[in-house]
Amino acid sequence: MNRKTVVIVTDEPEFSAAVTRRWLAEKNVPSFILAETNCPSEVQSGNFDLAVVGGVATEVLDPVLETLKSTGKPVTHISRLKGCAAREVISIAEVQGWPDLLILVAHQILKRARIEADLVKLQDKCVQLEHQAALGRYILDVRHNLNNALTSILGNSDLILLDAPTLPAAQRSQVETIRNMTMRLNEIVRRFSSLQKEMQLIEQQTKKKPVEKSATAGA
């Protein structure tokens, strides 16, 4: 599992110390990026999975939150004031035990992000499987039509060869070449006989994977 990255935006060292100290008690500890409000490049990059904001002066809070939201990554704000939750930001009141609540919320956020990333990969895989199935159906259709044509050629060449004694040697040789090449083509076409089973397997996987993923996500 890839290690997650959490950016802590604060102007108070005590705040970042409280967050990291509490997180170190967990099993899965993320990588931390410590950023002050006067270092916008740290938060504009979006090279993180979750942002934690706290210990930030009121006059610079809104610009910091807007910058973080623009990255499209989840943002949490440890707020000292009631009713100051910003839109699209998860606000946690800075009351006793707030680090514990932050960790619980962060785990859920990161879990959801992981599930969404897995879902995107699964959807891409399903698209690939659907393309393969469509190609397989096309090949089977071509195989059916080609097999009918080869059967006709083979049957007519056999009928011609029944009159072999009356045919000039050159024509008989040409008809035999046509028959032999038809036999070779017919053998190649026969190799597609297992394609239908492979297509059925692909379709089963396409239907089964979302079910398995849903079961895993709900576990």
N, C-alpha and C positions, 0 to 999 in steps of 0.2 A: 504494500500500500504506500502510495506517495505521501511524503511528509508535507503537511499543510504549512502555510505561512500566514502569520498574523501580524499585522502592522498596528502598533500602539502609538496613537497620536496624543501627546500630552506635553504640557510645559512644566509638569511637576514630577520630578524623579520618584517621589514616594508613590505616585499612582502606578507608574510602569513597574515598580518593584512589587507592589501588591498583586498586580495581575500575573506577572511572571512567577512569583513565589507560589501563588495558589495553583497555577497551571503545572508547575513542576511536580506537584503531588499526584498528577494524573498519569495514567498508563501511556497514553499517546500525547507526547509533548510536541507542539508545533515549533517551527522556526519563528523567531521574533525579529521584527524590524521596528526599532524605536525611532520615532520621528517627532520633531517639535513643529509647532504651527508655522514657524518661519522657514520651514524646509519643504515647500510644496512639491518639489521634484520627487520626494520620497513617497508621497501619496498620489501623485498624478500618474505614476507609472502603471499602477494597477497590477503590479507583480506580487499580489497577495491574494489570499482566499477569504480573509475576514479582516475588517477594520474595527478597532476598539478605540473609542474617543472618550477622554475624561481629563479632568484637571485642566480645562481650557477656558480662558477668559470669555465672558459673554460676548464681547464686541468682535471676537474673531471666530466664534463658534460656527455661525451660519456659513461663512465662506469655506471653512474647513469641511463642514458636512456636505456642502454642495460639490466641492471638489471630489470628495470621496464617492459620492453618489454617481458622479459622472463616469466613474470607472466601471460601473455596472456590478460591482462586488457588494456583498452584504455589509452593512455598517451597524454597529451597536454604539450607543452613547450612554455613558454612566452620568446621569444627570443629578445635580444637587438641587434643582428646582422642580416643583411640581407643575405639570401641565405644559412642559416645554418640549414635548416630543416633536421632532421634525418629521416631515412626510418622508416615507420610504426608509426611515431609520428606526431601528428597534431601541427603544429607550428603557433603561433600567435605573430605577431610583437608587441613589447612593445612600442606602440605609445599611444597618448592621447586616453583615453576611452577604453583601452585594457581590464579592468575588465568587462565592459559591453559585449564586444565581447566574452570573455571567458565564461561568463554565458550563452550566446546564444548557443555557441558551446557545452558546457557541457550538456545543456538541451537536445539537439538533440542526443548526444552520449548516455546519460542515457535512453532516450526514445527508441532508437534503441536497446539497451541492454535488456530493458524490453520486447520489442516485440519479440526479438529472444528467450528469456527465455520462454515466453508464447508459442511461436511456438514449442519449444522442448517439452513442456508439452502436447501440442495439438497432436503432432506427436506420442508421447507415448500413449496417449488416443486412437488415431486412430488405433494403432497397437493392443491395447487391444480389441477394438470393432471388428476389423477384425478377431481376434482369436475367439471371442465369436460367431461371425457370422459363421465362419468355423465349430465350434463345433455344432452350431445349425443346420447347413445343414447336418452334419453327423448324428445327432440325428434324424432328420426328415427322412433321408434315412433308418436308422435302424427301425424307427417306421413303415415306409411303409412296409418293408420286414417282420417285426414281426407281423404286423396286418394281412398280407396275410397268414402267418403260423397259427395264432390263428383262423382265419376264417375257415381254412381247418380242424383244430382239432375240432373246435366247430361243424362244419357241420357233420363230421364223427361220433362224439360222439352222436349227435342227431339221426343219422341213426341207430346206434347200439342200442340206447335206445328204438327205435321203436319196437325192438324185445325183449323188457324187459321181457315179460312173459316167454320166452323160455330160458332166461339166468339164470344161477345159481345166487343166492343172492350175493355171494362174488364178482363175476365179474360185476354184475349190480352196486354194490356199488363202485367198482373201476372206472367204466366208469362215474358214476355220480360225483365222486370226480374229475376226469379229466375235466369234463364239467364245474363244479363249479370253479375250479382253472383257467380254460381258461377264464371264464366270468370275474373273478377278474383281470386277466392280461389284458383282453381287456379293462376294465374300466381304468386301469392305463395308457394304451396306449392312450386312448381317452383324457387324461389330457394334452397330448402334442399337442392337436389341436390348442391351442393358441400360440404355439411356433413360428409358421410361422409369425403371426402378430408381435410378439416381434422382430423377425429377421428383418422384414421390417422396424420397427421403428429404430433399431440399424443402419441399412444401411442408412436410411434417416438422422440420426444424424451424421454419418460419412461424408456424402456429404455436410450437411448443416453447420457444425461447421467451416470448413475452409473459407466458404463464409462469415459467420458472423464475423470471426476473421479478414479477409481482410477488411471488411467494417469498423470495429472498428479501425483498424490500420490506415486507410486512413482518418478517421474523424479528 
